Amino acid sequence: MLKEGAAPFDEAYPVAPDQLPVDDELTLVMTRESDAAEGYALVEANREHLGKYLGFAQNHTLEKAQANYRKAQEIIREGKLCNYFIVRNGEKVGVIGMDFPDDKRGVMGYWLIESAEHQGVATRCAQALLGYAFDERHLGVVELDIQPTNTGSQRLAARIGAHNTGRTQIEDGQEFEVWEVLRGEEH
């Protein structure tokens, strides 16, 4: 939340809330540096599944997870990142987050364990995070970078009101299609 009387992004980025309620079943809970071992275990238990689309899952180690969570905590405190565990009925089933490269744009990413897929979990969480991005952060656009073979994420992007821009980009040797959802066009 912004300080009372402060204009959006006038001096500092607002820090995301510790929790974002999604619905009766789902809550987004901010990751902490102390969650690194638990986050690592979740990835490790789902390495084969996650490795299809997430390069980091292939060579993930506890040490890398600890370093990533530590760095993420610094960026969260700066207000330039929110990174949440997806919690379904008390069980962590994935992660969703958003980078804020500037005060007009966010870049969303997420992953789910295999047993949580195809149940609307990611869609509902993405809608909740878009609500925060547009209503609280006053962003104009949220981007999703999706691998061309990831048809599940393409369907999710369309469900939340995103469109394929036709642009591609390369990150860590992988090609991604750039999808965007504009404020006021989200579902």
Legacy VTK file of the C-alpha trace (Angstrom):
# vtk DataFile Version 3.0
C-alpha trace
ASCII
DATASET POLYDATA
POINTS 187 float
0.000 0.000 0.000
1.144 3.532 -0.687
1.802 5.929 2.155
-1.173 8.203 2.798
-0.975 11.205 0.497
1.892 9.796 -1.565
1.677 9.693 -5.328
2.411 6.339 -6.940
6.157 5.845 -7.464
7.055 9.400 -6.491
10.126 8.351 -4.487
10.108 4.642 -3.774
8.339 1.572 -5.014
5.713 0.238 -2.614
6.506 -3.084 -0.991
4.030 -5.844 -1.837
1.815 -7.213 0.941
2.898 -10.344 2.809
-0.255 -12.157 1.703
-2.726 -11.825 -1.138
-5.962 -13.750 -0.697
-7.148 -15.397 -3.899
-10.276 -17.299 -2.853
-11.457 -19.754 -0.175
-8.927 -22.342 -1.363
-5.894 -20.264 -2.378
-3.653 -17.665 -0.774
-0.435 -16.113 -2.007
2.176 -15.945 0.779
5.352 -13.899 0.313
8.524 -15.983 0.190
11.245 -15.252 2.741
14.939 -16.005 2.812
14.210 -18.594 5.514
11.970 -20.480 3.027
14.894 -21.467 0.760
15.170 -25.083 1.944
11.424 -25.637 1.624
11.344 -24.010 -1.805
14.298 -26.111 -2.905
12.576 -29.305 -1.698
9.436 -28.412 -3.664
11.463 -27.919 -6.861
13.542 -31.029 -6.221
10.435 -33.209 -5.761
9.099 -31.870 -9.096
12.373 -31.476 -11.018
11.416 -33.594 -14.029
8.043 -31.892 -14.421
9.367 -28.340 -13.916
12.440 -28.917 -16.051
10.326 -29.011 -19.216
9.938 -25.239 -19.155
12.145 -23.897 -16.365
15.841 -24.080 -17.085
16.807 -23.454 -13.466
15.125 -26.684 -12.332
17.660 -28.846 -14.170
20.667 -27.798 -12.102
19.004 -26.435 -8.987
20.916 -26.936 -5.727
20.183 -25.962 -2.141
23.061 -23.469 -2.276
21.642 -21.835 -5.422
18.185 -21.736 -3.846
19.563 -20.043 -0.725
21.407 -17.452 -2.827
18.308 -16.821 -4.976
16.012 -16.409 -1.963
18.533 -14.065 -0.298
18.795 -11.908 -3.449
15.014 -11.984 -3.954
14.498 -10.732 -0.388
16.682 -7.703 -1.112
14.737 -6.907 -4.295
11.393 -7.426 -2.500
12.466 -4.893 0.168
13.272 -2.433 -2.653
9.698 -2.858 -3.939
10.858 -4.140 -7.332
9.696 -7.742 -6.908
6.952 -9.747 -5.310
7.448 -13.474 -5.028
4.734 -15.633 -3.489
4.232 -19.259 -2.619
0.904 -20.476 -3.964
-0.758 -22.078 -0.952
-3.775 -24.309 -1.530
-5.611 -25.421 1.593
-2.411 -25.025 3.631
-0.090 -26.807 1.156
2.513 -25.029 -0.975
1.878 -26.020 -4.601
3.905 -23.481 -6.563
5.287 -19.993 -6.863
4.041 -16.871 -8.631
5.741 -13.532 -8.784
6.265 -10.321 -10.647
9.302 -8.182 -11.388
8.730 -4.440 -11.632
11.410 -3.151 -14.037
9.842 0.319 -13.915
6.750 2.053 -12.554
4.567 1.254 -15.592
5.283 -2.416 -16.286
5.435 -5.772 -14.543
6.729 -9.147 -15.721
4.842 -12.127 -14.267
6.095 -15.679 -13.904
4.799 -18.764 -12.129
5.146 -22.517 -11.758
3.052 -25.273 -10.222
3.758 -28.774 -9.052
2.257 -31.319 -11.433
-0.559 -32.406 -9.093
-1.870 -28.810 -8.949
-2.104 -28.296 -12.718
-5.322 -28.239 -14.789
-7.480 -27.120 -11.862
-7.553 -23.356 -12.424
-4.968 -22.708 -9.700
-2.541 -20.711 -11.856
-5.334 -18.771 -13.559
-6.918 -17.685 -10.266
-3.538 -16.734 -8.802
-2.559 -14.808 -11.930
-5.862 -12.904 -11.778
-5.216 -12.002 -8.127
-1.679 -10.822 -8.890
-2.949 -8.779 -11.850
-5.455 -7.145 -9.504
-2.605 -6.100 -7.233
-0.472 -4.916 -10.169
-3.188 -2.793 -11.744
-5.150 -1.625 -8.683
-2.365 -1.091 -6.145
0.756 -0.554 -8.261
-1.123 1.302 -11.019
0.823 -0.480 -13.752
-0.211 -0.037 -17.362
0.907 -3.433 -18.666
1.938 -6.838 -17.372
4.124 -9.066 -19.536
4.385 -12.843 -19.558
7.347 -14.424 -21.337
6.207 -17.858 -22.551
8.115 -20.556 -24.395
6.520 -21.277 -27.799
5.951 -24.935 -26.839
4.241 -24.130 -23.532
0.637 -24.284 -24.708
-0.712 -24.451 -21.144
0.790 -21.061 -20.311
-0.417 -19.671 -23.625
-3.979 -20.726 -22.723
-3.617 -19.187 -19.258
-2.364 -15.932 -20.804
-5.396 -15.779 -23.096
-7.764 -16.533 -20.173
-6.433 -13.581 -18.186
-6.759 -11.200 -21.142
-3.201 -11.235 -22.490
-2.351 -11.203 -26.178
0.716 -12.429 -28.010
2.620 -9.335 -29.143
4.468 -11.203 -31.892
7.770 -10.237 -30.267
10.249 -12.824 -29.056
13.249 -12.597 -26.797
16.059 -14.878 -25.747
16.838 -15.452 -22.064
19.504 -17.896 -20.898
19.577 -19.446 -24.368
15.811 -20.074 -24.441
13.324 -18.379 -26.757
10.215 -16.783 -25.278
7.145 -15.206 -26.843
6.145 -11.927 -25.232
2.495 -11.783 -24.138
0.959 -8.644 -22.620
-2.164 -7.810 -20.679
-3.101 -4.138 -20.507
-4.804 -2.509 -17.550
-8.545 -2.622 -18.150
-8.313 -5.662 -20.448
-7.633 -8.278 -17.780
-10.191 -11.027 -17.105
LINES 1 188
187 0 1 2 3 4 5 6 7 8 9 10 11 12 13 14 15 16 17 18 19 20 21 22 23 24 25 26 27 28 29 30 31 32 33 34 35 36 37 38 39 40 41 42 43 44 45 46 47 48 49 50 51 52 53 54 55 56 57 58 59 60 61 62 63 64 65 66 67 68 69 70 71 72 73 74 75 76 77 78 79 80 81 82 83 84 85 86 87 88 89 90 91 92 93 94 95 96 97 98 99 100 101 102 103 104 105 106 107 108 109 110 111 112 113 114 115 116 117 118 119 120 121 122 123 124 125 126 127 128 129 130 131 132 133 134 135 136 137 138 139 140 141 142 143 144 145 146 147 148 149 150 151 152 153 154 155 156 157 158 159 160 161 162 163 164 165 166 167 168 169 170 171 172 173 174 175 176 177 178 179 180 181 182 183 184 185 186
